[in-house]
Amino acid sequence: MKQLKTIVVIPARLASTRLPNKILADIGGHPMLWHIYQRCLQASKVSEVHIATDAEKVVEAVQNWGGKVWMTDTNCASGTERIVSILDNLDCDIIINVQGDQPLIEPTLINQLIEIFEKKKPMPDIVTPACPIDNEKIFDPNLVKITRRHDGYALYFSRNPIPYVRDVKTENWPQTTPFLGHIGIYGYQRQVLETYHSLPKSPLEEAEKLEQLRFLQAGKSIFTFVTSNYPSSVDTAADLERVRARIVSSSNNK
């Protein structure tokens, strides 16, 4: 099994629409971003963790705890584009994009993702996890849904429920067919990101506002695997309070 050098990059945009400045929100005495950074470092297969941001305030915060941080253009349209902009500074085979709103990310999930690159032949262009979802989340446009080939490769990602179950009441859909939600963590072969700016613009990406559709529509292979390690993301003030309570409780039990 080939040992691949892997770097995690956390794109960290300060101006979140729903919860501004959330990446610097205090959780147990540290910014939320610090918790994500530390958990990524705990993944045994990860060589380095970097942060890519468009805000001086974030640069200062990361430097204060001794982290690796890069300043990027404010006009980057997605986290992936932000990573591509610092690609020349990343000496590795695989790049993992961990979202800046997942302070409970499991290091084992990151290792799982890397192991697929190590073992699967031919190596996929991109790897990303999925998880089973219940009826409440099927219709939530903030939770992206996936439909897959029999071999695990993605057919499509959508904010709408996929598949549409004809002739069945919506409340019975989960009993009729399994639904999978997307977990917003991506692993990329470095060479795939090197081709990013040569990929044609994607009408699907524009319509759904999902960056992975640019790669999928361009014919890149996206392998998905199912996991129960679902990292709760922080999108709202209520999410933030729930995460605070879990982290404080975990610290008190150590």
N, C-alpha and C positions, 0 to 999 in steps of 0.2 A: 504494500500500500504506500503510494507516494506521499511524502510529507510536504504539504503545501504551506507556504508562508501566507498567513492571513492577517489582515489589518481590519479592525472595525473603525468605521467612520460614523460619527453621529452628526447629521446635519441639524444645526440648532438656529432656527429662525426666531427672533425675539418677538416679532409683530404678529403673533397668532391672532386670528380673526375672532374666535369664540372666547379665548381666555388669554388676553395679552400678557406678555412677560411670564408666562407659566413656567418656562424652562428655568427661571431663576427664583421661582416660588420656594419659600422656606419649608423644608420637611425635616423635622428633627434636628434643626440647627445647620443644615446644609442645603444648597440649592437643589432643586429636582434633578438638574443636569448632572450634578456630582454623583447622585445615587445611580443614575444610568451608567455613567463612566466607570464607577467602581464595580458594578455588577458585570459589565463587559470584560473588565480586567480579570475577573474570576474565571472566565472561560479558559480552560487549560489549553485549547488549541489556537488561541489568539496570541499573536506576537506583540501587537501594539494596538492602542486605542487613540484615535484622533477626533477632534471636534472641528467642524467646519461651520463658521458663522458669518453673519453679515453685520454684527453689532459689536462695537468697541466695548460695551458694557459686559458682554459675554466673554470676550477675549480677556478682559481684566479679571473676571471671576475665575476663569479656568487657570490663568497664570498664577493666581493666588494659591490654588491648591497644587500647583506643579504639573498640571496637565498639558497635553500637546494640543495646540489650537491653531487654526488657520483662518485668516480673514478672507472672505469671499465677496464677490459682487452682490449688491442688493437686488440686482435684476434676475438672479437665478430663478427659473420658473418652478423648480422642484428640488427635492433633496438629492436626487440622483444627479441633476445638473450641477448642484453645488459640489458634489464629490468629484465629478468630472473636471471641474475647474481647478482642483488641487492634485490631479492625478500624477503630475510630474514629481510630486513630493512623496509619493507612496511606492515604496519598493516591496512588491509582494505579488503573489499569484492570484489570490482571492481577496475581494473587498466585500465586507459585510456592512450593509446600510441598516443601522439601528435607529429607529425613530426617536426624536427628542422628547417624546411624551410617554415613555414606557419605563418608569422608575422601578417597576417590579419585574423587569425582563429576567428570565432564568438563564444563567450561564450554560446550563445543560442544553437548552434550546439552540443556542448559538453553536455549541459543539456538534449537535445533531446535524445542523445545516452544513457545517464544514465536512463532516464525515461523508455526506452524500457526494460532495465533490471528490473526495479521496477514493471512494469505492466505485462509483457508478461509471460504467463505460458504455458508450462514449460519454465524456463529461458534459453535463448540461451547460448551456450558456448562463442560465440564472436558476437559482434555487430559492424557494420561499415556502413557508409553512401555512397550513390551513387547520381549521378545527371544526368539529360538528357544532351546529347552532340550533337553538330552539325556535319555536314559532314567533316569539316576541321579536327576535332579532332578524328574522327573515325579511321583514319589511322596513327595517331601519336603513336608510340610505347612507348613514355614516359607517355602517359595517359592510364592507365589500364582500360580495359573494363570488365563488369560483365554481366553474364546471370543468371537469377534467376528462382526459382520455382514459382508457382502461389501464394504461401503463403509468398514470400519475402526471403526465404532462398536461399543462393547462390548455383548455380550449378557449376560455373567455373569463374575464373578470367584469363584474357589473355592480352598480349600486342597487339595481333592481333585483328582485328574487330570480334566480336561475337554478333549475329550469322552471318554466311556467307549467303548472300541473293542470291540464285541461280536464273539465268535467268533474272536478273535485272541489268542494268548498275549501276556501283558503285555510280555515282553522284545522283542516285535516291533512294539509300538505305534508307536514313532517312525518306523518304515519305512512304516507304514500311513497315518498322518495327521500333519500338523505340530502340535506343541504349543508354546504360547507362555507364557512366564513374565512376570509383572508386575514392573516396576521401580518401586519406591515413591517416585516423584516425581509431584506433581500440579500442574497449572496450573488456576487457577479464574478465571472472570470474577468480578470483585468483587461484582456484583449477585447471583450465585449464593450466595456466602457470606453476603450480607445476609439471605437467606431461610432460613438454616440452622435457626434455632430454630422456624420455622413448618413445617418438614418433619415428616411423621408418623414416629414411631419405627419402626424397621425390624427385623422378626423375623429377616431375613436377616443384617443387620449383627450382631445379637446372637448368632446361631448360629455364624457364621464368624469373628466378631471382625475384620471388615474394614470400615473406616469408609466406603469408597467405595460400599458397597452401600446405605447410607442414601439417597444421591443417585440411584443407579440404580433402586431400588425406587420412588422418588418420581417417576420419569419424566424425570429430568435426562439430558441427552445427554453421554456420555463417549466422546470420540474417542481411539483408540489408534493409535500408529504404531510400526513395528518398527525397532529400532536394534541395532547391534552394540556400542554404547558401554555395556556393562553395568558399573555401579559396584559393586564388591565391598562388601558391608555387613559391619559388625563386630557379630557376635552372640555370639561365644565368645572365650575367651582365645587359642585357636589362630588365629582370624580376626585378632585384634589383632596377634599376632606376625607374621603374613604381611604385614599392611599396614605395620607398622613396617619390615620388611625392604625392602619395595618403595619406601617413601618415602626411607629412608636411602640405598638404592642409587641412586635418582633424583637425590638431592642430591649424591652423590659423583661422579656422571657429568656434572654441570653445569660 
